[in-house]
Amino acid sequence: MKILYLDCFGGISGDMMLGALIDAGVPPAALQSQLNLLGLEGYSLKIYQDKTYGFQGTRFLTEIEQNHHSHRTWEDIRRIIEDSGLRPQIKKRALEIFEKLARAEAKVHGVDPCHVHFHEVGAIDSIVDVVGTAIALYEAGVEKVYCSPLPTGYGSIQSHHGVLPIPAPATAELLKGFPLRPVKVEGELVTPTGAAIVAALAEGFGPLPVMKIAQIGYGLGANDYGMPNFLRVFIGEEIEQQEKIKTDRSELEQEISILQTNIDDLNPEILAYVAEKLLASGALDVWLTPVVMKKGRPANLLTVLCLPEKEDELREVIFTETSTLGVRCRRERRVYLPRKQIDVETDFGAVRVKVAACRDDSGRQISPEYEDCRRLAQEKNVPLRNVYLGAIKAAEKILGEKASPVGQLCARGQEERKKYN
């Protein structure tokens, strides 16, 4: 299955999306010929190679003739798309994107979606961006879209409704529930059109998925934010669940930071809160170890495991939230097994499962997500171990092999206990 991954390094907008897809190989002539089926007049396309801070990519511009800045309602736009000669798959994607926009605008302005009157979004260039994106995805043969966390700038923008904060109200509504990445850039990195494209099409968020990359494209943004401003796209074949695990057989290693401090004058309840906050702030792991300090004084050793780039931020959390006056910092080498997360269906519901690839063929370490198992055990009023065992069996069925000896021992122990209950 061919997939598209949106690496939103510099944000995403409609023109950046089209620039990136054209840069990845979508023919401009095919795009233009199908856009002509909309029957729109008063515009022309300008597509050319350019650079942003030394990086080359494609710029996509829709140039509007004077006196053709049309304002349209959602019903007007729906009619234009539905009455066109575009393929059904293209119409479907374009309508999904515009419907997301309409519902977001309706929510923030307190009107019915059918009566939403678009201004900037309803102009010809935005119709070209949205429908053009649907056309380009069809031309590229893309079936699924995945996306990185979205960068959010700060400040304000001038709009038809006056000065608005960033992200704009409709953009913020579209981004609800999606992972965001704050960056120190004053400007609108994610436009309403870009947010609607992601909200309508993205089926997952996170790092680059396991895939066989065929094309890479760079779509350049219009603004200068003091850094390379581009949307990067990866197009290629998705690797199935079982193949994903089997491609990662060897051990991996990385440099990590260890932060430690002894604390003997703080309420343990606060330490528990600090541990949770450190994990939420990006720590890989946090633990507390009881120790005895000078004069026989009981204390706790707080240890934080993190990536080097998170060291400063997490050290600041420790100083802010605890009574310590100093934190010990050191770097170590961590060797770890590559792992993947798969979703399995059990008799009790869906469970996320981590699967680690072993070096030999003795099996794989299968670890159901505790929080998922706990929630299902409570909802279904069943023993937690039953949910846990069901998740392991479901994962083994997907992988077509048994768990590692550790996983087998855990499952066997649960089976033995069931005999005597």
MOWO-V573923 format. One record per helix or strand of 2 or more residues. SS is the DSSP state (H for helix, E for strand). FROM is the first residue (numbers start at 0). TO is the last residue. If there is no record, write none. Layout:
# MOWO-V573923
{{SS,FROM,TO} {SS,FROM,TO}}
This chain:
# MOWO-V573923
{{E,1,6} {H,13,22} {H,27,37} {E,42,51} {E,54,63} {H,73,81} {H,87,108} {H,112,114} {H,123,139} {E,143,146} {E,149,153} {E,155,158} {E,161,164} {H,168,173} {E,179,185} {H,191,200} {E,201,204} {E,210,219} {E,229,237} {H,240,245} {E,250,262} {H,267,279} {E,284,291} {H,293,295} {E,297,306} {H,307,320} {E,327,336} {E,338,344} {E,349,355} {E,363,367} {H,369,379} {H,383,398} {H,404,418}}
